[in-house]
Amino acid sequence: MTQPRLWRFAVAGALTIALGLALTSSALASSKPQLVKVRDDCDPTTFNSPPPAGAGPGTCIGKGDTAFSDFIAQILDHGFAGAWRFSPSTFHVDAGRDLLIRNDGGEFHTFSQVAQFGGGCIPPINALLGLAPSPLCQPEVAPGVPLAFVTTGVGPGETLTITGLSPGVHTFQCLIHPWMHATVDVRSD
């Protein structure tokens, strides 16, 4: 074999190896779950105060700075509290890729798939926002505890994995803080 011919084989071999590594790396990246962070900024001292000054004991275990009265004022002024959100809130994933929901906040939240955005399951918050309860608030597993809280809830420091989303657009919201929305576009291969 002549030297130029050997060079071509070496280059072709190197390209084949590089392509194989790129495809393997791409497959591994697509199998890694898409992280969605759940965020809030609850101040435990004020949030854990008994109503009406707070939401009640055990509501917040975070280290946030937003006092309960400021949280309520934000809802009244804007229809939402800005630090209470999903991040990212709009994104796409390839079909078959899981979502990993991680609660980085101090309150319990849900990441519930909804047909359309609307009210949640907490009557005082719905009343402040002028919203009707979500259909997902029924059935209840105990008085005031919707089954959706059990199946789609994620406590502070906990994670929830969403699998098997079909291609298309999926909408999720927190059933406690109904302005917390996420839109996921699942793309087929």
Secondary structure, 3 states (H helix, E strand, C coil): CCHHHHHHHHHHHHHHHHHHHHHHHHHHHHHCCEEEEEECCECHHHHCCCCCCCCCCCCCCCCCCECHHHHHHHHHHHCCCCCCEEECCEEEEECCCCEEEEECCCCCEECEEECCCCCCCCHHHHHHHCCCCCHHHCCEEECCEEHHHHHHEECCCCEEEECCCCCEEEEEECCCCCCCEEEEEEECC
